[in-house]
């Protein structure tokens, strides 16, 4: 199949030309009508993806610290390396499926072997596209397009759907990095891209009244400061605050019938961790708001995964934030942003 493909001349574009002679449409002399399947072979199978140099990568979440550039660069190299191997393995399959004379029915055993690899590859590329600008990276754009084309052959009923719609969708809202990360300023308008950037409306003067908030954090200093300021009316004024140090304690409390409007949770905590807590709560049908509060820097691929698991947002605060005088207003500002966006777009579970 490879020799046959290479024997065909490469073409950047193919537009059939014709002329009308005595009412009949005839091909114009000197022009060759190229079959659509040949164009597809050249577009997908014959093409190679040359990864962008790490120094030239364009990132989606900005500004990006030098440390995160190193993380994202390593992720880009690893993912594109995996795609190169994936393409070598799947190109023969796609060649035979695209060429009419070679096309055959996909056997169940072949589908069962290839489909998990396609899913894992596409999910990895979508997560990478959350931090690397797809519109400015030809290799990543091609990798996403190619993987989706292989999926079309294995699952034609999903044709036309993007990877983010398939693997990271929720019925209540779409993922937008500037909306999910609640302490990052938003752009003044929405930009059409794989991961659009959101704009928040003017925030209300105060949070909804009588919020019942559970805080999960294994740092006693964080909980002590929250209790102290809440008692003084400086943190979530007018609501009720409940503090926990273990994920299983929060889960047991909810299952016992305690109602919380909002849960602020750390990611790494005893009793299962933040991911485990959210997964179990959503499985139980919990419809309240769950927001992560962590020292992790903004990473839209991590945020996308958290969004899929059931988180509604994230505060990125440095270790020791509880000793800074501005943290109560920072959290209240972020919560105001969340509730304003929820009211604007009608987010409901």
C-alpha positions in Angstrom: 0.0 0.0 0.0 2.8 2.4 0.8 4.6 1.9 -2.6 1.3 2.3 -4.4 0.7 5.6 -2.6 4.1 7.0 -3.1 3.9 6.2 -6.9 1.0 8.7 -7.2 2.1 12.3 -7.7 1.6 14.7 -4.8 -0.9 17.5 -5.3 -1.6 20.5 -3.1 -5.0 21.0 -4.6 -7.3 19.3 -7.1 -10.2 21.2 -8.7 -11.9 19.5 -11.7 -12.1 21.7 -14.8 -14.6 21.2 -17.7 -15.9 22.9 -20.9 -19.3 22.8 -22.7 -19.2 21.7 -26.4 -22.6 21.6 -28.2 -24.4 21.2 -24.9 -22.2 18.5 -23.6 -19.9 18.9 -20.6 -16.4 17.6 -21.5 -13.1 17.7 -19.5 -10.9 20.6 -20.4 -7.7 19.6 -22.3 -4.6 19.6 -20.1 -6.6 19.1 -16.9 -7.0 15.9 -15.0 -9.9 15.2 -12.7 -8.4 13.8 -9.5 -10.7 11.3 -7.7 -11.7 12.4 -4.2 -10.3 9.3 -2.6 -6.9 10.1 -4.1 -7.1 13.5 -2.5 -8.0 11.9 0.9 -5.1 9.5 0.7 -2.7 12.4 0.1 -4.4 14.5 2.8 -4.3 11.8 5.5 -2.1 8.8 4.7 0.8 10.3 2.7 1.2 13.3 5.0 3.5 13.4 8.0 3.2 15.6 11.1 6.4 17.5 11.8 6.1 18.6 15.5 6.6 22.3 16.2 9.9 23.3 17.9 9.3 23.7 21.6 10.7 27.2 21.5 8.0 28.2 18.9 5.0 26.7 20.7 2.0 29.0 21.2 0.1 28.3 24.4 -3.6 28.9 25.1 -3.6 29.8 28.9 -1.6 33.0 29.2 0.6 34.2 30.8 2.5 30.9 31.1 5.3 30.7 33.6 8.7 29.2 32.6 8.0 26.1 34.8 4.7 25.5 33.0 6.2 26.0 29.6 8.6 23.2 30.4 5.7 21.0 31.6 3.6 21.8 28.5 6.6 21.3 26.2 7.3 17.9 27.6 3.7 16.9 27.2 3.7 18.1 23.6 6.8 16.1 22.8 5.4 12.9 24.4 2.0 13.2 22.9 3.2 13.9 19.3 5.7 11.0 19.7 2.8 8.7 20.5 0.8 10.1 17.6 3.7 9.3 15.2 3.6 5.6 16.3 -0.2 5.6 16.2 -0.2 6.9 12.6 2.3 4.3 11.5 0.1 1.6 12.9 -3.2 2.9 11.5 -2.2 4.3 8.1 -2.5 0.9 6.4 -6.0 0.5 7.8 -7.0 3.9 6.6 -5.4 3.4 3.2 -7.5 0.3 2.5 -10.6 1.9 3.8 -10.3 5.1 1.7 -9.3 3.4 -1.6 -12.5 2.1 -3.2 -11.0 -0.9 -4.8 -9.5 -2.1 -1.5 -12.3 -1.1 0.9 -13.7 -3.8 3.0 -16.0 -4.4 6.0 -14.4 -3.7 9.3 -14.5 -6.9 11.2 -15.5 -6.9 14.9 -12.2 -8.2 16.0 -10.3 -5.4 14.1 -12.7 -2.8 15.5 -12.2 -4.1 19.1 -8.4 -3.9 18.6 -8.2 -0.4 17.1 -11.0 1.5 18.7 -9.5 1.7 22.2 -6.2 3.0 20.7 -8.1 5.6 18.7 -10.0 6.8 21.8 -6.9 7.1 24.0 -5.0 8.9 21.2 -7.8 11.3 20.6 -8.3 12.0 24.3 -4.6 12.7 24.7 -4.6 15.1 21.7 -7.7 17.0 23.0 -6.0 17.4 26.4 -2.9 18.7 24.7 -5.0 21.1 22.6 -6.3 22.6 25.8 -2.9 24.2 26.4 -1.3 24.4 23.0 -3.0 26.7 20.4 -4.3 24.4 17.7 -4.9 27.2 15.2 -1.2 28.0 15.3 0.2 24.5 15.4 -0.1 22.6 12.1 1.1 19.3 13.4 -1.4 19.2 16.3 -4.2 20.3 14.0 -3.4 17.5 11.6 -3.1 14.9 14.4 -6.6 15.8 15.6 -8.0 15.7 12.1 -6.3 12.4 11.2 -7.4 10.6 14.4 -11.0 11.7 13.9 -10.8 10.4 10.3 -9.7 6.9 11.6 -12.5 7.0 14.2 -15.0 7.8 11.3 -14.1 4.5 9.7 -14.5 2.5 12.9 -17.6 4.4 14.2 -19.4 6.1 11.3 -22.3 6.9 13.5 -20.1 9.4 15.4 -18.9 11.2 12.2 -18.8 14.9 12.6 -18.4 15.0 16.4 -15.2 16.4 17.9 -13.1 14.7 20.5 -14.1 17.2 23.1 -17.8 16.6 22.5 -17.3 12.9 22.8 -15.0 12.5 25.8 -15.3 15.7 27.8 -18.9 16.9 27.4 -21.5 17.7 30.1 -25.2 18.4 29.6 -25.2 21.5 31.8 -22.4 23.6 30.3 -19.4 23.6 28.0 -15.8 23.9 29.2 -14.3 27.4 28.9 -10.9 27.9 30.6 -11.6 31.5 31.7 -14.9 30.5 33.2 -13.6 27.4 34.9 -10.6 29.1 36.5 -12.4 31.6 38.7 -9.5 33.9 39.7 -8.3 34.6 36.1 -9.4 37.7 34.3 -11.5 36.9 31.2 -11.2 38.3 27.7 -13.6 41.0 26.6 -15.1 38.8 23.9 -15.4 35.1 22.9 -12.9 33.9 20.4 -13.8 31.1 18.0 -11.4 28.3 18.8 -11.3 24.7 20.1 -11.5 26.0 23.6 -13.3 29.4 23.5 -12.4 32.0 26.0 -15.3 33.3 28.1 -16.2 36.7 29.3 -17.9 37.3 32.7 -20.7 39.7 33.2 -20.6 42.5 35.8 -20.6 40.7 39.1 -23.3 41.1 41.7 -22.6 43.0 44.9 -22.9 39.9 47.1 -23.2 36.2 47.0 -26.6 34.4 47.2 -28.0 34.6 50.7 -27.7 31.8 53.3 -25.2 29.7 51.4 -24.3 26.4 53.1 -20.6 25.9 52.4 -18.5 22.8 53.2 -14.7 23.3 53.1 -12.5 20.2 52.7 -8.8 20.8 53.5 -6.2 18.9 55.5 -4.4 22.1 56.5 -5.6 23.1 60.0 -4.3 26.7 59.4 -6.6 27.1 56.4 -9.6 25.8 58.3 -8.8 27.9 61.4 -8.5 31.1 59.3 -11.8 30.4 57.5 -13.6 29.8 60.8 -12.1 32.9 62.3 -13.0 35.3 59.5 -16.4 33.7 59.0 -17.2 34.3 62.6 -16.3 38.0 62.1 -18.5 38.2 59.0 -15.5 38.7 56.7 -15.9 35.4 54.8 -19.2 34.2 53.2 -21.1 36.6 55.3 -24.6 35.4 56.2 -24.0 31.8 55.2 -23.1 28.7 57.2 -19.6 27.1 57.1 -18.7 23.5 57.7 -15.1 22.3 57.8 -13.7 18.8 57.1 -10.2 17.3 56.9 -11.1 14.0 55.1 -13.0 13.3 51.8 -14.9 10.4 53.3 -16.2 12.6 56.1 -17.8 15.0 53.5 -19.2 12.1 51.5 -20.7 10.5 54.7 -22.2 13.9 55.7 -23.9 14.3 52.3 -25.2 10.7 52.3 -26.6 11.3 55.7 -28.8 14.0 54.3 -26.9 17.2 55.0 -27.4 19.7 52.2 -24.6 21.9 50.9 -24.9 24.6 48.2 -21.2 24.8 47.7 -18.2 22.5 48.4 -14.7 24.0 48.3 -12.2 21.1 48.2 -8.5 20.6 48.0 -7.3 18.0 45.5 -4.9 15.9 47.6 -6.6 15.2 51.0 -7.0 12.0 53.1 -10.0 9.8 52.8 -9.9 9.4 49.0 -8.9 12.8 47.7 -10.9 15.5 45.8 -11.3 13.6 42.6 -12.7 10.6 44.5 -15.1 12.8 46.4 -16.5 14.5 43.3 -16.9 11.3 41.4 -18.8 9.7 44.3 -21.0 12.8 44.9 -22.0 13.0 41.2 -22.6 9.3 41.1 -25.0 9.8 44.0 -26.8 12.6 42.2 -25.4 15.5 44.1 -26.3 18.7 42.2 -24.6 21.3 44.3 -21.5 23.3 43.2 -18.1 21.8 43.8 -15.1 24.0 43.3 -11.4 23.0 43.7 -9.1 25.1 45.8 -5.5 24.2 45.2 -2.0 25.6 44.7 -1.7 24.0 41.2 -1.0 26.5 38.4 -3.6 27.0 35.7 -3.5 24.0 33.3 -6.5 23.9 31.0 -5.9 20.2 30.2 -6.1 19.4 33.9 -9.1 21.7 34.2 -10.8 19.9 31.3 -10.4 16.6 33.0 -11.6 18.0 36.3 -14.6 19.5 34.5 -15.5 16.1 33.0 -15.3 14.5 36.5 -17.8 16.9 37.9 -15.9 20.0 39.2 -17.6 23.3 38.5 -14.6 25.6 38.8 -11.2 26.0 40.4 -9.4 28.6 42.6 -5.6 28.6 42.1 -4.2 30.0 45.3 -0.5 29.7 46.5 0.5 27.5 49.5 0.1 29.6 52.6 -2.6 31.8 51.0 -4.5 31.9 54.4 -1.9 34.3 55.8 -2.4 36.8 53.0 -4.9 39.6 53.8 -6.5 39.5 50.4 -7.6 35.9 50.2 -11.2 36.3 51.5 -12.0 39.0 48.9 -10.2 36.9 46.2 -12.5 33.9 47.0 -15.6 36.0 47.2 -14.7 37.7 43.9 -14.3 34.3 42.3 -17.6 33.0 43.7 -19.4 36.1 42.5 -18.0 35.4 39.1 -19.2 31.8 39.2 -22.8 32.7 40.3 -23.0 35.6 37.8 -22.0 33.2 34.9 -24.4 30.5 36.2 -27.3 33.0 36.2 -26.3 34.3 32.8 -26.1 31.0 31.0 -28.6 29.0 33.1 -26.2 26.3 34.3 -28.3 23.6 36.0 -27.5 20.0 36.7 
